[in-house]
Amino acid sequence: MAANTNRYSTYTAASTGSDSKNSDKTEKKDLWNSMLYSVASGKRLPEKNIILLGGTVDSQRDFFESLSNSELRRTLDRNASRIPPVANSFALGYTYYDVLDADQEDTLARISLYTLTSPSPAFASLLQPLLTPQSIPNTLIVVLLDWSQPWKWLRQLREWILLLRTVLVSLSNECKDAMEEVMLSWRDRGRGGGTNLDGTTAAPTADGEVALPLGPGEWEDALGLPLCLVCQNAEKMEYLEKTQSWKEEEFDVVLQFMRTVLLKHGASLIYTTPSVPSQLPTLIHSSLGIHSLLKKQPLKHNVIDRDRIVVPPNWDSWGKIRVLREGFDVERVSSGWSIDLNQPFVQHQPNGGAENGEVNGHGDGCNEQMREEPEGSAVALYEQSVQDPTMDALQLAGRNTHSTELEVETIDTQVFLAQQLKVLEAFRQKDEEAAESRHKRVKKLEQDELVGDSPTRAAEPKVLEHIGPVQFNMGGIQVDADDMVQRLKDRQAYGSSEPASPTGSESGMEAAPPMENLQAFFTELMNKRGTSTR
């Protein structure tokens, strides 16, 4: 029997056995990792972002509470958790909240809010890191405006859009590609392309899914991110009616301007009132792709109730804007808004000076309100139609100052009194002239009456001769009026012929007017009776 000449290595056998054991351990480890990752990813919340621009610290808090207050209250009762703080006092603020389902048990998503109150170019670097290829599809831009100053809306909106443009232009190519995909998906919403206005999947139709073409003025200037305009404190409309004499025409003009410019960006619009339920949570959450799994909340448009306006994205059109009020030039406003957005972005400080002391690269120091707008500007048209009452008061007073300046120039007291003395003298002279002219008119009327009455008085005796005696019944007794008048005259003549003391003469003078009154009474009675007999 031949011996086995093959050499057997115990090291090789041992190493082969160890490799098989290591591979088994690796497979088991990968299996556990995949299971743990699947469980963790299943519990991971979808993260959405809202970049909140404009308003004040308080108005931003009101917006946050209107979105999250009810959910947070129920969360506190259930988990005894603490309300997330709102840090928006300086520069870029931040807070967050969880969106709960209709049963208040399941969490649908977590929304992070980044807030900014001032459209300063210095804050552009703070917004840029928030926009990445991963976060852009889950980001919504919200601009806050307030009904306390509606005449500033278009100017404020222009500043925020110009700031956003400076940020979006500086992004990487990957971010720009992501923004282009987002805008393409938003354009198909509600146009028969398989998606409703609220972002939900549309039911298939027999004709097939054919997207409707864009109308005039729609999506002409897409920003790259969805935009929502929130006009807060709609209850101040009543204040404008009472104090500024606003009517329905002014409110309609404001709405037409805002709808026209937002149509170019494919943006949505909503009016809100504190402590009044609205469609704001539905509009914001649907714009972020958050939908309840248990209860569907449809997004409905409303352009009838002036304090509850809701204009969803892709719903509006030029025809619907014209129907609101005739005479509105929607084409001119749309083209004027394009002119405004082509202007260089310069943010101005409240005291009237531009940031860094320059305007359009020149240190002229003029303020935003006084800067001359380009020809055909939509902002200029808007401010002509919706005028600032404070600026009107300043123009009437002849002051060439800005309404927000803290310093007020005063004049010397004696100079002021001298000016007022001239004004008072002018008023006094006018009063004297008016009194003199009034006296002349009264005197002329009296003369005209005397001249006009003389022929009548001369003709009275002749008329009485033709009338004859006049009698009337007084208490059942026939009384001759002529005889009664004659007796009164005789009694008066007899009383005046007797000498009397000074006191007696005074009493006689005091007694004379009643006799004259009686004589005039009977004379008038005779005239009336004579007229009736004729």
Residue pairs with C-beta under 8 A, 6 or more apart in sequence:
45 98
45 107
45 109
45 110
46 108
46 109
46 110
46 138
46 290
47 109
47 110
47 112
47 138
48 109
48 110
48 111
48 112
48 138
48 139
48 140
48 288
48 289
48 290
49 111
49 112
49 113
49 114
49 130
49 135
49 138
49 139
49 140
50 111
50 112
50 113
50 114
50 139
50 140
50 142
50 284
50 288
51 114
51 116
51 127
51 130
51 139
51 140
51 141
51 142
52 60
52 63
52 113
52 114
52 115
52 116
52 142
52 144
53 115
53 116
53 119
53 141
53 142
53 143
53 144
53 160
53 163
53 164
54 116
54 117
54 119
54 143
54 144
54 145
54 156
54 160
55 63
55 117
55 144
55 145
55 146
55 232
56 117
57 88
57 89
57 117
59 144
59 146
59 232
59 233
60 86
60 88
60 93
60 115
60 117
60 144
61 86
61 88
62 232
62 274
63 142
63 144
63 230
63 232
64 86
64 95
64 97
64 113
66 272
66 274
66 278
66 280
66 281
67 97
67 111
67 280
67 281
67 284
68 97
71 97
71 98
71 99
71 100
71 104
72 83
72 97
74 100
74 104
75 81
75 98
75 100
76 83
78 104
84 95
84 96
84 97
85 95
86 93
86 95
87 93
87 94
87 95
88 94
88 95
88 115
88 117
91 116
91 123
91 126
92 114
92 115
92 116
92 123
92 126
92 127
93 113
93 114
93 115
93 116
94 112
94 113
94 114
94 115
95 112
95 113
95 115
96 110
96 111
96 112
96 113
97 110
97 111
97 113
98 107
98 109
98 110
98 111
99 107
99 108
99 109
99 110
99 111
99 285
99 290
100 106
100 107
100 108
101 107
101 108
101 292
101 293
101 294
102 292
102 294
102 295
103 294
106 293
108 290
108 291
108 292
108 293
109 288
109 290
111 288
111 290
114 127
114 130
116 123
116 126
116 127
118 347
119 156
119 159
119 160
119 162
119 163
119 347
120 163
120 347
120 355
121 163
121 166
121 345
121 347
121 355
122 355
123 163
124 163
124 166
124 167
124 170
127 164
127 167
128 167
128 170
128 171
130 139
131 139
131 167
131 168
131 171
131 175
131 225
132 175
133 172
133 174
133 175
133 177
133 178
136 175
136 178
136 179
136 182
136 224
136 225
137 178
137 181
137 182
138 288
138 289
139 225
140 225
140 226
140 227
140 228
140 284
140 287
140 288
141 164
141 223
141 225
141 226
141 227
141 228
142 227
142 228
142 229
142 230
142 284
143 156
143 157
143 160
143 227
143 228
143 229
143 230
144 230
144 232
145 153
145 156
145 157
145 229
145 230
145 231
145 232
146 231
146 232
146 233
147 231
147 232
147 233
147 234
147 235
147 236
147 237
147 240
147 271
148 233
148 236
149 388
150 240
150 254
150 386
151 382
151 383
151 386
151 387
151 388
152 388
153 231
153 254
153 257
153 258
153 382
154 257
154 258
154 261
154 378
154 379
154 382
154 383
155 368
155 379
155 383
157 229
157 258
157 261
158 340
158 341
158 379
159 345
159 347
161 223
161 265
161 341
162 341
162 343
162 345
163 345
163 347
164 223
164 225
165 223
165 341
165 345
166 345
168 176
168 179
168 223
168 224
168 225
171 179
176 224
179 224
179 225
180 224
182 224
182 225
182 226
183 219
183 222
183 224
183 266
185 195
186 226
186 266
186 313
186 314
187 214
187 219
187 222
187 266
187 314
188 194
188 195
188 211
189 195
189 196
189 197
189 199
189 313
189 314
190 196
190 197
190 312
190 313
190 314
190 315
191 211
191 212
191 314
192 202
192 205
192 209
192 210
192 211
192 212
193 202
193 209
193 210
193 211
194 201
194 202
194 204
194 209
195 201
195 202
196 202
197 299
197 312
197 313
197 314
197 315
198 282
198 286
198 291
198 298
198 299
198 312
199 286
199 287
199 289
199 291
200 286
200 291
200 296
202 209
215 317
215 318
215 319
216 318
216 331
217 260
217 263
217 264
217 318
217 330
217 331
217 334
218 263
218 264
218 266
218 314
218 317
219 264
219 265
219 266
220 264
220 334
220 338
221 264
221 265
221 338
221 341
222 265
222 266
223 265
226 266
226 267
226 287
226 313
227 262
227 265
227 266
227 267
227 268
228 267
228 268
228 269
228 270
228 283
228 284
228 287
229 258
229 262
229 267
229 268
229 269
229 270
230 270
230 272
230 280
231 258
231 269
231 270
231 271
231 272
231 309
232 272
232 274
233 272
233 273
233 274
234 271
234 272
234 273
234 306
234 307
234 308
235 273
235 274
235 307
237 246
237 251
237 306
237 307
240 246
240 250
241 247
244 389
248 306
249 325
250 386
251 306
252 324
252 325
253 325
253 328
253 385
253 386
254 386
255 303
255 306
255 309
255 324
256 321
256 324
256 325
256 328
256 330
256 333
257 333
257 378
257 381
257 382
257 385
257 386
258 269
259 269
259 311
259 316
259 321
260 318
260 321
260 330
260 333
260 334
260 337
261 333
261 334
261 337
261 378
262 268
262 269
262 311
262 316
263 316
263 317
263 318
263 321
263 334
264 334
264 337
264 338
266 313
266 314
267 313
268 283
268 287
268 311
268 312
268 313
269 309
269 310
269 311
270 278
270 279
270 280
270 283
270 309
270 310
270 311
271 278
271 306
271 307
271 308
271 309
271 310
272 278
272 280
273 307
273 308
278 308
278 310
279 299
279 300
279 302
279 310
282 297
282 299
283 299
283 310
283 312
285 291
286 299
287 313
299 310
299 312
300 310
301 310
301 311
301 312
301 315
302 308
302 309
302 310
303 309
303 310
303 311
303 320
303 324
318 330
318 331
318 334
321 328
321 330
322 328
322 330
332 376
332 381
333 378
333 381
333 382
334 378
335 376
336 376
336 377
336 378
336 379
336 380
336 381
337 378
339 374
339 375
339 376
339 377
339 378
340 373
340 374
340 377
340 378
340 379
343 374
344 360
344 361
346 354
346 355
346 358
346 359
346 360
346 368
347 354
347 355
348 354
348 355
348 359
348 367
348 368
349 355
350 404
351 402
351 404
351 405
351 406
352 365
352 366
352 367
352 369
352 370
352 402
352 404
352 405
353 365
353 367
354 365
354 366
354 367
354 368
357 363
357 365
359 365
359 366
359 371
367 402
369 391
369 402
369 403
370 402
373 379
373 380
388 403
390 403
391 403
394 401
394 403
463 530
464 526
464 530
467 526
467 530
467 533
467 534
469 480
469 481
469 482
470 480
470 481
470 482
470 525
470 526
470 529
470 530
470 533
471 478
471 479
471 480
471 481
472 478
472 479
472 481
472 525
472 529
473 479
481 522
481 525
481 526
481 529
482 526
484 522
485 519
485 522
485 523
485 526
488 515
488 518
488 519
488 522
489 519
491 515
492 512
492 515
495 508
495 511
496 508
500 508
